[in-house]
Amino acid sequence: MNHLPRMLLLLLLSGGALAANNQAQAPAPAGPVASPQTARECPDCPEIVVVPAGTFRFGSALADREADPASGETPAIVVTLAHPFAMTRTEITVAQFRAFAEATQYPVNGDCRIPSGGGWQRFPEHSWQDPGFGVPQSDTEPVVCISFADAKAYAAWLTKMVGHTYRLPSEVEWEYAARGGTSTPRFFSEADSDERTLLSVACDYANVYDAGSARDLSIPQPYARCVDGKTYTAPVASYRPNAFDLYDLIGNVREWTEDCYTQSREGRPEDARPWLWAGGCEMRVVRGGSYASRPAHARSAAREAELEGLRQADLGFRLVREIE
């Protein structure tokens, strides 16, 4: 195993990012990271890249035209991430999840919801091995039909295998990483992909519900006025990364986070910790939007809630690797 201790990992991945970030004072995101390097801790492990510490505004201002107050994304609050962390550069892929499933003999759980008839329908025969796309996924596409427990099981296996902690990101870590040093609705443009935008550049940066998806899936919702070339999942890193060199945080598949879902900000930690309840919770925060998400749901601050046991053909995950 290629175990990377904290100092070596920082030297490998962060370059000048941490020193540059130390200059941040105001409640603003860390600056862009120039040409970060990546590491892989084992042959079957995902690539990881360090995200620097910093301070940012978590959520949306009430004045933001796409903000959804009912989801709990407003008002924005200032949050400080005191320590850097590593994150998987992409969503976990089919091949990476298969390596775990084969090594642990993890059961294949079906009952996945797939897009059908202009909506979502549950099919007991569909699972991460066959998410109902009509053609098999490639090894480099993000694994889908993954429940919260499935994602946690993969993280626990990876932790045991490499000897360092892998886990689901907190909601704060996820949004901070997705913003990539920006404060705009999406890292690639201040207003692009707003549902009133007539011509969108979103398809250069994300696999979203676009003109092609509207034709093929017929889900009755607004769509981005562009074509990204994919009706379902795209191979990870097919589109442009953000300034932290992270791919597909907006679009491709929605991603589990560790946090329990609530519509209120009152009482939540003002740091990077997940918001967890002593008695547990049934609903977890899901972030990022997917190939089937309307533009308003494919934003850095947009948040959704799903039952822990849900398996859906646009729902996957990525992980944080703690820097001990």
N, C-alpha and C positions, 0 to 999 in steps of 0.2 A: 504494500500500500504506500502511496505517496502522501504521508501525513505532513501537513503544512502548519507549523506552529505560528502563533500570532504575528511575531515580528517578520518572519519570512513571507507570510501571506501579505502583509501590508507592503513590504518592499516590492513584492512581485506585482501586486495589483494596483496600488494606489498612485504610484509615480509621484508627481508633484501635487496631487489633488488635496492631500491632507494639509500640507503647508499653506496652500492657497486658501483653503476653507477656514483656516484659523483667523483670517482677516475679516470674516463675516461678523457683523455686530448687530445690525437691525433685524427685525423679523422679516427676513427675505430668504429665499432659497439659496443653497450653496451654488457657486458658479459652475459652469460646465467643466467637465473633466476632459482634458486633451489626451487622446489616444491611450485609453486605459488598456492594461494588459489583463489577460484572463488566465485562469488555472483550472485544472481538472484533477481531482484527487484520486481517481481510480479509472480504469478503462471504461467502466459503465456509468461513471458519475457525470452529472451535467457540468458544463462550464460555469464558473462563478467569477464575478467581478465585484470589486469593493465599491460601495456607495459611501461617500464621505459624510462625516458629521455635519450638522448645520441646523439652522432655524428657518421655519417657513410658516405660511398661513395654510392651515389644514381646513379644507372645505371651501365653500363659495360665499361670496358676499350676497346679501339679499338683492342687490342691484343687478347681479349677473342675469342676463336675459334667459339663460338656460337653466338656472338654478332650480332645484326641486325642494322647497322647504319641507314638504311632506315626508321626504326620505331622511331628513335629519342632516343634510349636508350644509345647512346654514344655521347660525351665522358662522363665518370663518373664525377660527381661534389660532393663536400663535402657539406653536409647538416646537420644542427644541429636541433634536436627536443628539445626545451628548457624545455618542460613540459611533464610529463607522461600523458597518456590517457588510458582509458579502451576500450577494443575491445571485440566484441562477440567472444566467444571461438571457435565457429564453424560458418559455413554458416547458414543463417536463414532457418529453416526447413519448411516442408509442414504444420505441425501442428501449428507452430507459425504464419505462414502467414494466415492460415485458421482462427485462432482466431481473427486476425485483420479484415479479409474480412467479417466474420459473425457479428462482433461488429459494423462495419461501413456500412454494406450492400454494400461493394465495388463491382463494376461490374466485372463480369468474362469476360475478354477480350481474345479472341481467336487469330486466325491468327498467330500461332506460327510456326516457322521453326523447323523441326525435321529431324534427319538423315534418309535418304531414298534413295535407289538406288545408294549408293556410294557417296552421296553428301548431300546437305541440301535443303529441299523443304518446302514451306509454305502451311499450311493446316488451313483453317478458323475454323475447329471444334476443334482444339487442343489448350489447354490453360494450366495454372498451375494445374488445376484440372485433366487434362488428357494430359500429354506431349507426348503421342504417343509411349510409350515404350512397348506396348503389354500387360503389367500387371500394375496394379495401383502402384504408389509409396507408400512406407510406410510413416508414420507420421514423422519418424526421418531422412528421406532423405532430401537433400536440395531442396527448392522450385526452380523451373525453369520456363521458359517462362515468365520472369519478365522484364518489361521495366524499363528504368531509372525512369520514373514517378511513376511506381508501387512501386519501392524501396523507393522513397522519401515519398510517401504517408504512407507506413508502418512506416518509421522513425518518421514522424510527429505524427502519432497516438500513438506510443510508448512514445514519448516525452510528449505528453499531458497526457497520462495515469499515468506516474510515476513522472512527474514534473521535470525531468532533460533531458538535450539535448542528443538525439540520432540522428546520421547523418551518411551519407556515408563517408568513409575515404577519405582523400586526397590521391593522388598517392604516395606521399612521405611517409605518415603514413603506407599505405598498404605495400610498399616495405620494409620499416624498420621492420615492424611486421613480414613479410614473411621471412626475413633473420634470425630472431631469434638470433642475435648476431654473424652471420657469414658474410664472404665476398666472399664466393664461389657461383657458379651459382645456386646451390640448397642447402638448409640448411643441407641436409644429406650427401653430398659428393661433392668433388671438381669438378669432371668431370662426375660422373655417370649420365646415361641417355642421354649423348651425342649420337647423332644419329649414331655414328660409334662404340658405345659400343656393344660388342657381348653378354655380360651377364650383366643385370642391376639389381640393388637392389631397383630401384624406386618403385616397386610394394609393398614393405614393408612400404612405406611412403606416397604413393599417388595413387589415382585412375586416371590413365592416359591411353592414347591410346597405348595398349600393344598387345601382340600376339593374345590374345583372341578377342580384339576389332577389330583387322585387319581381323580376320576370320569372325566375326559377322556383322560388319558394312561396310567392304570393301571400306573404304575411301582411295583413292590412295595417301598415304603419308607414311613417315617413322614411325616406331613404336618402343616402348621400348621392349627390348628382355627379357620379363618376363611376368607373368600372375598375375593380381591383383584380379581376381575372379569376376569382374563386367564388364558388357558390357556398362551399363548406369550408373546412379547415385548410389552411395553407401550410406548407413546410415552415417551421420556425425560422425566423431571421430572413424571411422573404422580402420584407419591407425595410424602410430606413429606421435606424435606431435613434434613441434620444441621446442627449449629451452625456449620459452616464454609460453609454454603450449597452443599453438594455433594449431588448426587442419585444414587440407585441404586447406591451402593457396596455395599449389601447387596441382593442379588436382581437381577432382570431378566436380566442375562447375567453369566457369569463373565468375569474380565478377566485378560489377560496381564500379567505383570510382567517386568522385565529379568532377575531372578535365576535362576541355575541352582538346581535343586532338590536339597536334601540333607536327610536326617532328623536330622543332627547340627548343633548350634549351635557346636561347638568350632571356633574360628578365624575365625568370621564377623566382619566389621567392626562395631564398636559405634558406628556413625554411620549416615548416610543412604545410603551407597554400596551398590550392588547387590553380591551375592556372585557373582563370576564366576571361572571357571577358565581358566587359560592355554590349555589345549587345547580349549576350548569344551565344550559340553554338549548332550545331546539332550533333556533334560527341563527345563522351565521351571516356575516357580511360577505358579499360577493362583489368583486370590482372588475372594471376594465372594459366591459362590453365584449361583443363577439361578432362573428360573421352574420349573426342574425339580429344584432342590436340596432335599434334606431339611433340616429346620430346623437340625440340628447343623452343616451345612456353610454355613449362611448367618449367619456370625458375623464380627466384626472380625478375630479371630485365626485363624480356620479357614484352612487352606492345603491345596491340592491340587497335583498334578504332572501335566503333560501333555507328550507329545512335541511338539517344535517344529512338526512338520509337520501336526499335527492340525487339521482343520477340523470344527467341530461346531456344531449349530444353537442352542447356548446359550453360545457362546464369542465374546466381542468384546474391546473394549479402550477405555481412555481414555489421555490423555497428560499428561505434565508439560511445562510451558514454563519453561525455566530463566530465572532473573532474573540477567542478566549484570552 
